[in-house]
Each structure stands twice: as C-alpha cells, then as structure tokens.
Amino acid sequence: MRPMPDQDFAVRPAAAGDLSGLMTLYRHLNPADPLLDDITAEERFSVILAQPGMTVLMGFARDIAVATVTMIVVPNLTRNGASYALLENVVTHADHRRRGYAGAVISHAVTEAWKAGCYKVMLLTGSRTPATLRFYENCGFLQDKTGYQIRRP
C-alpha cells in the first residue's frame, strides 16, 4: 500500500512562475546533467507550456515543489481514434521521498489521461532498482511490453 500525502499537498499543472521549482526537482532526477542556463530554460519552458497536449504536473507540499511528472497526450488514428498518454520525467525531491507524493502526481496524470479519452498510459523507466519497479507496479502499471529507444550519439 502506497503512503498517502498529507492534507497540505496539491497537484496542478505547472505555470510560468514554477520554473525555478521545476528545475530544482530535475536536479534530483539527473544530478549529473549540466545546468541549463536561465535564458535557455525559460525559452524551453515557454515552449513546453504552449505545446498542445503536453502538461507538466507538479505536486506541492505547503507551496514547495516536491514532485513532478510530464504527461503528453498523443492523438491517434488507431483504437477508434482514442489518444494515448506518455509519462516522462517522474521525480520527487530527495528530501520529500517516501511520502506518497510521486504516486499522487502519477495518479493525477492517469486520471487526466482517462478524462482526455486516452485508451492507455505508457511510462518507461531506465531504473532497474526493484523498489522503483515495484513503485510503478503499485501505481497500476504492468511490465508487459518491451521498450526500445535510440539515443543521439
């Protein structure tokens, strides 16, 4: 059973003023990544916020950004035209883990995907850590497909 976040926790789509909190969270996702300069970060964030079908959901505990997930709803011509959703960049601030925040943000994303008429929600993880894989299974995901990717050299 996943822990439930406390009452002072809320999930909402990211807005223009959330960039700093979001960038702090992303440092906990990929700590070895080089820091993005402020101008580039603001430009990219503006593009993300304007992208149809793309939502960065953020979880806040007492106004502190503690967890996030990016959801992309993809229009589709199969499955009777039903869209599907992709979840990416799932992270919880290291100081706020094991409190149910990531699970709540993912649950919110899945609910929004169903409201958008998606027939499935997909998530890939590069983690092989059993606890991480169990976490995603506890969120309702099944590891029943094979994922592939190509990364730029």
KEFIFI-23114 format. One line per 5 residues: their letters; for each residue x, y, z of N, C-alpha, C, CB. Coordinates in nm, 4 decimals, decimal comma, always signed. Last residue first. Glycine has a CB too. Layout:
% residues N
A) X/Y/Z/X/Y/Z/X/Y/Z/X/Y/Z ~ ...
% end
This chain:
% residues 153
PRRIQ) +2,3982/+0,9865/-3,0558/+2,5375/+0,9587/-3,0139/+2,6045/+1,0827/-2,9594/+2,6194/+0,9038/-3,1310 ~ +2,0711/+0,9800/-2,9267/+2,1652/+1,0504/-3,0122/+2,3076/+1,0202/-2,9618/+2,1360/+1,2052/-3,0131 ~ +1,9251/+0,6621/-2,8743/+1,9728/+0,7905/-2,8220/+2,0737/+0,8497/-2,9186/+2,0356/+0,7739/-2,6811 ~ +1,6400/+0,4795/-2,9157/+1,7656/+0,5151/-2,9789/+1,8031/+0,6505/-2,9223/+1,7551/+0,5174/-3,1367 ~ +1,4660/+0,2166/-2,7474/+1,4946/+0,3576/-2,7712/+1,6234/+0,3688/-2,8497/+1,5042/+0,4364/-2,6383
YGTKD) +1,1978/+0,0023/-2,6484/+1,3231/+0,0263/-2,7195/+1,3413/+0,1750/-2,7332/+1,3247/-0,0430/-2,8586 ~ +1,0254/-0,2249/-2,4336/+1,0546/-0,0897/-2,4784/+1,1904/-0,0821/-2,5475/+1,0502/+0,0066/-2,3607 ~ +0,7762/-0,4606/-2,4344/+0,9198/-0,4416/-2,4469/+0,9437/-0,3024/-2,5019/+0,9844/-0,5503/-2,5382 ~ +0,5219/-0,5061/-2,1837/+0,5660/-0,4729/-2,3190/+0,7180/-0,4619/-2,3174/+0,4998/-0,3396/-2,3703 ~ +0,4486/-0,5341/-1,9214/+0,4087/-0,6388/-2,0137/+0,4414/-0,6080/-2,1594/+0,2629/-0,6633/-2,0002
QLFGC) +0,4325/-0,4378/-1,6383/+0,5528/-0,4506/-1,7198/+0,5287/-0,5644/-1,8179/+0,6809/-0,4766/-1,6314 ~ +0,1721/-0,2157/-1,5616/+0,2141/-0,3529/-1,5851/+0,3388/-0,3519/-1,6709/+0,1017/-0,4355/-1,6519 ~ +0,0827/+0,0227/-1,3100/+0,1461/-0,0087/-1,4383/+0,1859/-0,1558/-1,4430/+0,2696/+0,0810/-1,4615 ~ -0,0123/+0,0937/-1,0611/-0,1049/+0,0321/-1,1550/-0,0453/-0,0057/-1,2895/-0,2173/+0,1228/-1,1775 ~ +0,1566/+0,1701/-0,8682/+0,0794/+0,2788/-0,9304/-0,0179/+0,2247/-1,0351/+0,1741/+0,3816/-0,9950
NEYFR) +0,2891/-0,0623/-0,8224/+0,1918/-0,0197/-0,7212/+0,1071/+0,0974/-0,7696/+0,2634/+0,0186/-0,5922 ~ +0,4618/-0,0490/-1,0416/+0,3590/-0,1536/-1,0378/+0,2503/-0,1167/-0,9369/+0,4217/-0,2911/-1,0018 ~ +0,6222/+0,1619/-0,9543/+0,5404/+0,1783/-1,0746/+0,4307/+0,0723/-1,0821/+0,6283/+0,1716/-1,2000 ~ +0,7357/+0,0354/-0,7246/+0,6605/+0,1596/-0,7124/+0,5687/+0,1777/-0,8336/+0,7564/+0,2800/-0,6986 ~ +0,8763/-0,1774/-0,8375/+0,7598/-0,2056/-0,7529/+0,6718/-0,0825/-0,7382/+0,8043/-0,2548/-0,6147
LTAPT) +1,0778/-0,0256/-0,9586/+0,9879/-0,1046/-1,0427/+0,8608/-0,1415/-0,9660/+1,0589/-0,2319/-1,0927 ~ +1,1998/+0,0775/-0,7281/+1,1419/+0,1687/-0,8277/+1,0416/+0,0946/-0,9154/+1,2528/+0,2320/-0,9152 ~ +1,2876/-0,1566/-0,6038/+1,1920/-0,0693/-0,5342/+1,1250/+0,0272/-0,6317/+1,2626/+0,0097/-0,4223 ~ +1,4750/-0,2636/-0,7934/+1,3495/-0,3326/-0,7632/+1,2458/-0,2430/-0,6941/+1,3779/-0,4525/-0,6761 ~ +1,6212/-0,0714/-1,0396/+1,6087/-0,0863/-0,8956/+1,4746/-0,1515/-0,8627/+1,6223/+0,0506/-0,8246
RSGTL) +1,6585/-0,0022/-1,2875/+1,6488/-0,1461/-1,2678/+1,6343/-0,1756/-1,1180/+1,7732/-0,2188/-1,3271 ~ +1,5400/+0,2743/-1,4741/+1,5799/+0,2157/-1,3473/+1,5648/+0,0645/-1,3492/+1,4984/+0,2749/-1,2339 ~ +1,4351/+0,3892/-1,6884/+1,5673/+0,3318/-1,7074/+1,6161/+0,2627/-1,5814/+1,6658/+0,4391/-1,7493 ~ +1,0981/+0,3480/-1,7774/+1,1970/+0,3844/-1,6768/+1,3285/+0,3179/-1,7124/+1,1507/+0,3435/-1,5343 ~ +0,8069/+0,4712/-1,9397/+0,9316/+0,3960/-1,9463/+1,0195/+0,4400/-1,8302/+1,0041/+0,4173/-2,0832
LMVKY) +0,4637/+0,4459/-1,9661/+0,5737/+0,5032/-1,8907/+0,6942/+0,4128/-1,9103/+0,5378/+0,5191/-1,7390 ~ +0,1374/+0,5138/-2,0959/+0,2659/+0,4436/-2,1003/+0,3709/+0,5202/-2,0216/+0,3123/+0,4239/-2,2456 ~ -0,1996/+0,4522/-2,0885/-0,0954/+0,5431/-2,0390/+0,0326/+0,4614/-2,0333/-0,1319/+0,6055/-1,8966 ~ -0,4755/+0,4224/-2,3155/-0,3670/+0,3670/-2,2352/-0,2747/+0,4803/-2,1932/-0,2886/+0,2577/-2,3139 ~ -0,6752/+0,5672/-2,4265/-0,7048/+0,4260/-2,4034/-0,5929/+0,3575/-2,3252/-0,7271/+0,3542/-2,5365
CGAKW) -0,7940/+0,8915/-2,3371/-0,6841/+0,8012/-2,3715/-0,7239/+0,6566/-2,3426/-0,5560/+0,8387/-2,2932 ~ -0,9755/+1,0904/-2,2729/-1,0177/+0,9846/-2,3640/-0,9067/+0,8902/-2,4059/-1,0775/+1,0448/-2,4848 ~ -0,9141/+1,2685/-2,0794/-0,8835/+1,3102/-2,2168/-0,9197/+1,2025/-2,3190/-0,7354/+1,3449/-2,2291 ~ -0,9652/+1,1209/-1,8524/-1,0579/+1,2300/-1,8858/-1,0386/+1,2761/-2,0294/-1,0387/+1,3483/-1,7899 ~ -0,7364/+0,9607/-1,8606/-0,8677/+0,8989/-1,8816/-0,9699/+1,0054/-1,9181/-0,9132/+0,8216/-1,7555
AETVA) -0,5465/+1,1608/-1,8038/-0,5401/+1,0871/-1,9312/-0,6748/+1,0213/-1,9611/-0,4278/+0,9797/-1,9271 ~ -0,6200/+1,2331/-1,5457/-0,6318/+1,3317/-1,6534/-0,6271/+1,2642/-1,7901/-0,5202/+1,4366/-1,6425 ~ -0,5523/+0,9927/-1,4154/-0,6912/+1,0405/-1,4151/-0,7143/+1,1418/-1,5271/-0,7263/+1,1036/-1,2787 ~ -0,2757/+0,9995/-1,4574/-0,3547/+0,8908/-1,5155/-0,5028/+0,9311/-1,5209/-0,3366/+0,7595/-1,4333 ~ -0,2064/+1,2271/-1,3065/-0,1802/+1,2220/-1,4512/-0,2658/+1,1153/-1,5183/-0,0310/+1,1944/-1,4782
HSIVA) -0,2788/+1,1440/-1,0489/-0,3443/+1,2611/-1,1084/-0,3268/+1,2593/-1,2607/-0,2863/+1,3927/-1,0486 ~ -0,0970/+0,9352/-1,0183/-0,2402/+0,9071/-1,0153/-0,3193/+1,0214/-1,0789/-0,2873/+0,8838/-0,8710 ~ +0,1401/+1,0879/-1,0187/+0,1146/+0,9907/-1,1252/-0,0344/+0,9576/-1,1318/+0,1976/+0,8618/-1,1026 ~ +0,1020/+1,2297/-0,7817/+0,1182/+1,3028/-0,9072/+0,0908/+1,2094/-1,0258/+0,2610/+1,3635/-0,9174 ~ +0,0904/+1,0203/-0,5955/-0,0247/+1,1093/-0,6114/-0,0175/+1,1865/-0,7426/-0,0331/+1,2068/-0,4938
GAYGR) +0,3453/+0,9102/-0,6211/+0,2281/+0,8287/-0,6519/+0,1045/+0,9141/-0,6754/+0,2019/+0,7301/-0,5398 ~ +0,4981/+1,1259/-0,5297/+0,5101/+1,0824/-0,6694/+0,3902/+0,9984/-0,7102/+0,6399/+1,0026/-0,6905 ~ +0,4068/+1,1375/-0,2550/+0,3925/+1,2496/-0,3480/+0,3992/+1,2062/-0,4939/+0,4995/+1,3526/-0,3212 ~ +0,4430/+0,9522/-0,0550/+0,3275/+0,9364/-0,1417/+0,3121/+1,0447/-0,2472/+0,2057/+0,9322/-0,0596 ~ +0,6735/+0,9629/+0,0815/+0,5586/+1,0256/+0,1470/+0,4328/+1,0192/+0,0602/+0,5906/+1,1710/+0,1810
RRHDA) +0,9192/+0,9020/-0,0269/+0,8519/+0,8016/+0,0563/+0,7373/+0,8597/+0,1375/+0,9513/+0,7368/+0,1496 ~ +1,0929/+1,2221/-0,0300/+1,0560/+1,0909/-0,0831/+0,9889/+1,0042/+0,0225/+1,1790/+1,0197/-0,1377 ~ +1,1937/+1,4726/+0,0171/+1,0494/+1,4527/+0,0339/+1,0021/+1,3168/-0,0179/+0,9737/+1,5631/-0,0373 ~ +1,4546/+1,5118/-0,0488/+1,4163/+1,5394/+0,0909/+1,2701/+1,5076/+0,1195/+1,4431/+1,6850/+0,1241 ~ +1,4564/+1,4680/-0,3262/+1,5145/+1,3675/-0,2361/+1,4738/+1,3884/-0,0900/+1,6659/+1,3700/-0,2471
HTVVN) +1,1620/+1,5271/-0,5062/+1,2762/+1,5875/-0,4369/+1,3263/+1,4884/-0,3321/+1,2369/+1,7249/-0,3706 ~ +1,0741/+1,2953/-0,7519/+1,0406/+1,3551/-0,6231/+1,1693/+1,4100/-0,5641/+0,9728/+1,2514/-0,5263 ~ +0,9808/+1,2533/-1,0939/+1,0820/+1,2731/-0,9899/+1,0186/+1,3332/-0,8653/+1,1959/+1,3638/-1,0410 ~ +0,9488/+1,1636/-1,4231/+0,8902/+1,1447/-1,2902/+1,0015/+1,1629/-1,1874/+0,8222/+1,0027/-1,2763 ~ +0,9798/+1,2000/-1,7071/+1,0411/+1,2896/-1,6078/+0,9696/+1,2847/-1,4730/+1,0415/+1,4327/-1,6599
ELLAY) +0,6625/+1,0988/-1,8471/+0,8087/+1,1124/-1,8529/+0,8525/+1,2048/-1,7392/+0,8560/+1,1685/-1,9928 ~ +0,4025/+0,9227/-2,0012/+0,4521/+0,9905/-1,8814/+0,6035/+0,9866/-1,8844/+0,3969/+0,9245/-1,7508 ~ +0,1740/+0,9487/-2,2646/+0,3090/+0,9113/-2,2243/+0,3432/+0,9900/-2,0988/+0,4130/+0,9383/-2,3387 ~ -0,1429/+0,8310/-2,3759/-0,0609/+0,9246/-2,2995/+0,0745/+0,8628/-2,2672/-0,1326/+0,9664/-2,1700 ~ -0,3487/+0,8289/-2,6698/-0,2764/+0,7603/-2,5632/-0,1878/+0,8633/-2,4948/-0,1918/+0,6394/-2,6184
SAGNR) -0,6819/+0,8622/-2,8143/-0,5451/+0,9059/-2,7860/-0,4798/+0,8121/-2,6858/-0,5436/+1,0505/-2,7326 ~ -0,8836/+0,6815/-3,0372/-0,8540/+0,7169/-2,8980/-0,7071/+0,7539/-2,8829/-0,8897/+0,6004/-2,8032 ~ -0,9597/+0,5938/-3,2867/-0,9235/+0,7343/-3,2719/-0,8921/+0,7769/-3,1305/-1,0319/+0,8183/-3,3233 ~ -0,9897/+0,3219/-3,2614/-1,1092/+0,4030/-3,2842/-1,0824/+0,5523/-3,2600/-1,2229/+0,3550/-3,1936 ~ -0,7262/+0,2383/-3,2605/-0,8073/+0,2281/-3,1380/-0,9291/+0,3193/-3,1445/-0,7229/+0,2630/-3,0145
TLNPV) -0,5571/+0,4889/-3,4602/-0,5981/+0,3516/-3,4303/-0,6817/+0,3539/-3,3033/-0,4740/+0,2565/-3,4145 ~ -0,4891/+0,7531/-3,4670/-0,5858/+0,7074/-3,5678/-0,6236/+0,5610/-3,5503/-0,5296/+0,7285/-3,7070 ~ -0,4412/+0,9988/-3,2091/-0,4176/+0,8669/-3,2651/-0,5250/+0,8332/-3,3695/-0,4153/+0,7607/-3,1532 ~ -0,2584/+1,2348/-3,0066/-0,3735/+1,1985/-3,0907/-0,3398/+1,0723/-3,1709/-0,4122/+1,3163/-3,1869 ~ -0,1209/+1,2007/-2,6911/-0,0907/+1,1883/-2,8335/-0,2170/+1,1505/-2,9099/+0,0205/+1,0835/-2,8572
VIMTV) -0,0332/+1,3826/-2,4192/-0,1462/+1,3129/-2,4790/-0,1271/+1,3183/-2,6300/-0,2841/+1,3764/-2,4355 ~ +0,2133/+1,3653/-2,1838/+0,1887/+1,4038/-2,3222/+0,0737/+1,3184/-2,3743/+0,3175/+1,3867/-2,4106 ~ +0,3225/+1,4799/-1,8758/+0,2266/+1,3959/-1,9463/+0,2054/+1,4528/-2,0865/+0,0915/+1,3870/-1,8684 ~ +0,5732/+1,4710/-1,6356/+0,5293/+1,5310/-1,7611/+0,4386/+1,4317/-1,8310/+0,6504/+1,5703/-1,8516 ~ +0,5663/+1,5161/-1,2876/+0,5618/+1,4238/-1,3998/+0,5174/+1,5039/-1,5217/+0,4653/+1,3020/-1,3715
TAVAI) +0,7009/+1,5831/-0,9583/+0,6523/+1,6228/-1,0907/+0,6486/+1,5034/-1,1845/+0,7404/+1,7336/-1,1500 ~ +0,7287/+1,7113/-0,6239/+0,7214/+1,6012/-0,7199/+0,6661/+1,6529/-0,8522/+0,6335/+1,4854/-0,6653 ~ +0,7538/+1,9450/-0,4751/+0,8155/+1,8233/-0,4222/+0,8141/+1,7068/-0,5207/+0,7456/+1,7822/-0,2961 ~ +0,7589/+2,2813/-0,4279/+0,7522/+2,1812/-0,5350/+0,8274/+2,0565/-0,4891/+0,8123/+2,2368/-0,6693 ~ +0,5799/+2,4144/-0,1627/+0,7132/+2,3712/-0,2058/+0,6952/+2,2638/-0,3121/+0,7988/+2,3177/-0,0848
DRAFG) +0,3283/+2,4705/-0,0591/+0,3848/+2,5618/-0,1596/+0,5275/+2,5293/-0,2016/+0,3811/+2,7008/-0,1074 ~ +0,2797/+2,2348/+0,0947/+0,2923/+2,3676/+0,1567/+0,3676/+2,4637/+0,0661/+0,3636/+2,3573/+0,2922 ~ +0,3837/+2,0573/-0,1632/+0,3592/+2,0386/-0,0205/+0,3853/+2,1729/+0,0456/+0,4502/+1,9242/+0,0410 ~ +0,2782/+1,9983/-0,4897/+0,3278/+2,0973/-0,3938/+0,2879/+2,0574/-0,2526/+0,2737/+2,2383/-0,4273 ~ +0,3498/+1,8551/-0,7971/+0,2927/+1,8357/-0,6651/+0,3601/+1,9304/-0,5677/+0,3077/+1,6893/-0,6190
MLVTM) +0,2753/+1,9262/-1,1333/+0,3636/+1,9452/-1,0185/+0,2852/+1,9227/-0,8906/+0,4270/+2,0865/-1,0196 ~ +0,2802/+1,8282/-1,4689/+0,2071/+1,8305/-1,3435/+0,3064/+1,8409/-1,2293/+0,1179/+1,7049/-1,3284 ~ +0,2939/+1,9581/-1,7712/+0,3856/+1,9263/-1,6629/+0,3043/+1,9404/-1,5354/+0,5142/+2,0199/-1,6628 ~ +0,1448/+1,8475/-2,0635/+0,1217/+1,9077/-1,9324/+0,2299/+1,8629/-1,8373/-0,0175/+1,8707/-1,8776 ~ +0,0530/+1,8670/-2,3978/+0,1631/+1,8442/-2,3039/+0,1349/+1,9191/-2,1748/+0,2991/+1,8889/-2,3647
GPQAL) -0,1446/+1,9399/-2,5739/-0,1397/+1,8010/-2,5299/-0,0307/+1,7705/-2,4296/-0,1226/+1,7135/-2,6464 ~ +0,0444/+2,1976/-2,7285/-0,0852/+2,1305/-2,7105/-0,0665/+1,9843/-2,6702/-0,1685/+2,1389/-2,8397 ~ +0,2788/+2,3923/-2,5669/+0,2642/+2,2726/-2,6503/+0,1295/+2,2047/-2,6266/+0,3783/+2,1739/-2,6223 ~ +0,3279/+2,5957/-2,3919/+0,2426/+2,6267/-2,5069/+0,2120/+2,5034/-2,5929/+0,3088/+2,7332/-2,5925 ~ +0,5040/+2,4877/-2,2077/+0,3735/+2,5348/-2,1600/+0,2762/+2,5605/-2,2750/+0,3906/+2,6622/-2,0778
IVSFR) +0,7244/+2,4407/-2,3788/+0,6545/+2,3291/-2,3138/+0,5145/+2,3721/-2,2723/+0,7339/+2,2786/-2,1908 ~ +0,7988/+2,7028/-2,4407/+0,7578/+2,6122/-2,5483/+0,6773/+2,4958/-2,4898/+0,8819/+2,5593/-2,6263 ~ +0,8727/+2,7902/-2,1850/+0,7643/+2,8577/-2,2577/+0,7106/+2,7697/-2,3697/+0,8131/+2,9917/-2,3150 ~ +1,0894/+2,6207/-2,1386/+0,9703/+2,6093/-2,0542/+0,8507/+2,6771/-2,1204/+0,9963/+2,6709/-1,9154 ~ +1,2732/+2,7151/-2,3256/+1,2230/+2,5776/-2,3373/+1,0937/+2,5616/-2,2580/+1,3291/+2,4761/-2,2879
EEATI) +1,3166/+2,9786/-2,2243/+1,2680/+2,9566/-2,3608/+1,2046/+2,8184/-2,3756/+1,3829/+2,9726/-2,4614 ~ +1,4139/+2,9225/-1,9660/+1,2900/+2,9990/-1,9821/+1,2310/+2,9802/-2,1216/+1,3153/+3,1478/-1,9558 ~ +1,6504/+2,7831/-2,0327/+1,5457/+2,7188/-1,9522/+1,4130/+2,7914/-1,9700/+1,5852/+2,7162/-1,8027 ~ +1,7931/+2,9812/-2,1706/+1,7514/+2,8595/-2,2410/+1,6385/+2,7910/-2,1653/+1,8705/+2,7628/-2,2586 ~ +1,8278/+3,1632/-1,9562/+1,7602/+3,2046/-2,0793/+1,7091/+3,0831/-2,1558/+1,8549/+3,2873/-2,1680
DDLLP) +1,9690/+3,0126/-1,7577/+1,8357/+3,0673/-1,7318/+1,7607/+3,1028/-1,8594/+1,8466/+3,1897/-1,6445 ~ +2,1263/+2,7056/-1,8691/+2,1303/+2,8488/-1,8379/+1,9877/+2,9031/-1,8315/+2,2143/+2,9269/-1,9439 ~ +2,1202/+2,3999/-1,7011/+2,0689/+2,4757/-1,8146/+2,0749/+2,6236/-1,7785/+1,9226/+2,4319/-1,8517 ~ +2,3925/+2,2123/-1,5843/+2,2880/+2,3103/-1,5549/+2,2494/+2,3836/-1,6823/+2,3349/+2,4106/-1,4467 ~ +2,4345/+1,8750/-1,7016/+2,4829/+2,0126/-1,6867/+2,3652/+2,1058/-1,6584/+2,5596/+2,0585/-1,8142
DAPNL) +2,3468/+1,5916/-1,5015/+2,3212/+1,6776/-1,6175/+2,3814/+1,8155/-1,5959/+2,1702/+1,6893/-1,6443 ~ +2,3711/+1,4544/-1,2673/+2,4932/+1,4726/-1,3457/+2,4720/+1,5609/-1,4688/+2,5469/+1,3378/-1,3888 ~ +2,1131/+1,4290/-1,1601/+2,2086/+1,5193/-1,0960/+2,3346/+1,5467/-1,1786/+2,2485/+1,4625/-0,9638 ~ +1,8250/+1,3936/-1,2617/+1,9512/+1,3687/-1,3331/+2,0593/+1,4615/-1,2776/+1,9338/+1,3904/-1,4876 ~ +1,6447/+1,4409/-1,0474/+1,6200/+1,3366/-1,1472/+1,7503/+1,2958/-1,2146/+1,5182/+1,3849/-1,2526
HRYLT) +1,7249/+1,6556/-0,9059/+1,7141/+1,5293/-0,8320/+1,6864/+1,4123/-0,9258/+1,6036/+1,5386/-0,7263 ~ +1,7049/+1,8533/-1,0902/+1,8400/+1,8260/-1,0389/+1,8408/+1,6942/-0,9621/+1,8892/+1,9421/-0,9475 ~ +1,4299/+1,8699/-1,1171/+1,5048/+1,7996/-1,2208/+1,6500/+1,7747/-1,1806/+1,5003/+1,8785/-1,3502 ~ +1,3647/+2,0304/-0,8948/+1,3253/+1,8897/-0,8985/+1,4079/+1,8116/-1,0002/+1,1766/+1,8771/-0,9314 ~ +1,4701/+2,2737/-0,9851/+1,5231/+2,2119/-0,8629/+1,4885/+2,0637/-0,8606/+1,4672/+2,2823/-0,7365
MLGSL) +1,3031/+2,3212/-1,2012/+1,4456/+2,2967/-1,2261/+1,5137/+2,2349/-1,1032/+1,5161/+2,4282/-1,2651 ~ +1,0645/+2,3652/-1,0612/+1,0755/+2,2527/-1,1535/+1,2219/+2,2186/-1,1801/+1,0035/+2,2843/-1,2855 ~ +1,1201/+2,6004/-0,9244/+1,0900/+2,4778/-0,8506/+1,1046/+2,3545/-0,9364/+0,9507/+2,4836/-0,7943 ~ +1,1579/+2,7720/-1,1502/+1,2638/+2,7512/-1,0512/+1,2418/+2,6221/-0,9726/+1,2709/+2,8703/-0,9551 ~ +0,9047/+2,7655/-1,2860/+1,0283/+2,7159/-1,3476/+1,1364/+2,6854/-1,2448/+1,0809/+2,8171/-1,4476
DGAAA) +0,6599/+2,8654/-1,2113/+0,7055/+2,7418/-1,1478/+0,8407/+2,6915/-1,1968/+0,6044/+2,6357/-1,1691 ~ +0,5400/+3,0786/-1,3421/+0,6184/+3,1072/-1,2227/+0,6793/+2,9861/-1,1548/+0,5343/+3,1776/-1,1261 ~ +0,3878/+2,9547/-1,5510/+0,5095/+3,0313/-1,5805/+0,5972/+3,0550/-1,4578/+0,4723/+3,1641/-1,6412 ~ +0,2886/+2,6335/-1,4144/+0,2605/+2,7647/-1,4720/+0,3927/+2,8401/-1,4848/+0,1574/+2,8451/-1,3844 ~ +0,1893/+2,2914/-1,4163/+0,2924/+2,3948/-1,3992/+0,2485/+2,5218/-1,4710/+0,4306/+2,3460/-1,4533
PRVAF) -0,1220/+2,1760/-1,2844/-0,0315/+2,1965/-1,3979/+0,0693/+2,3081/-1,3666/-0,1121/+2,2308/-1,5261 ~ -0,1135/+2,0331/-0,9504/-0,1686/+2,1230/-1,0515/-0,0720/+2,1318/-1,1682/-0,1961/+2,2636/-0,9925 ~ -0,1811/+1,8936/-0,6373/-0,1250/+1,8728/-0,7711/-0,1939/+1,9695/-0,8660/-0,1427/+1,7240/-0,8190 ~ -0,0980/+1,9375/-0,2919/-0,1864/+1,9634/-0,4054/-0,1103/+1,9416/-0,5353/-0,2437/+2,1070/-0,3994 ~ -0,0997/+1,8901/+0,0574/-0,0401/+1,8536/-0,0709/-0,1419/+1,8764/-0,1818/+0,0082/+1,7060/-0,0702
DQDPM) -0,1861/+1,8992/+0,3171/-0,1288/+2,0210/+0,2596/-0,0588/+1,9950/+0,1274/-0,0316/+2,0835/+0,3567 ~ -0,2545/+1,6461/+0,4032/-0,3604/+1,7356/+0,3548/-0,3067/+1,8599/+0,2868/-0,4490/+1,7764/+0,4689 ~ +0,0006/+1,4138/+0,2835/-0,0772/+1,4842/+0,3852/-0,1741/+1,5831/+0,3213/+0,0158/+1,5571/+0,4827 ~ -0,0237/+1,1254/+0,0659/+0,0300/+1,2560/+0,1029/-0,0588/+1,3227/+0,2079/+0,0429/+1,3461/-0,0212 ~ -0,0098/+0,7869/+0,1665/-0,0925/+0,8962/+0,1154/-0,0298/+1,0278/+0,1574/-0,2393/+0,8857/+0,1672
PRM) +0,1951/+0,5131/+0,0595/+0,1571/+0,6161/+0,1570/+0,0740/+0,7243/+0,0897/+0,2825/+0,6783/+0,2229 ~ +0,0598/+0,2155/-0,0923/+0,1373/+0,3389/-0,1024/+0,0970/+0,4351/+0,0079/+0,1182/+0,4045/-0,2402 ~ +0,0841/-0,1176/+0,0000/+0,0000/+0,0000/+0,0000/+0,0888/+0,1242/+0,0000/-0,0958/-0,0004/+0,1217
% end
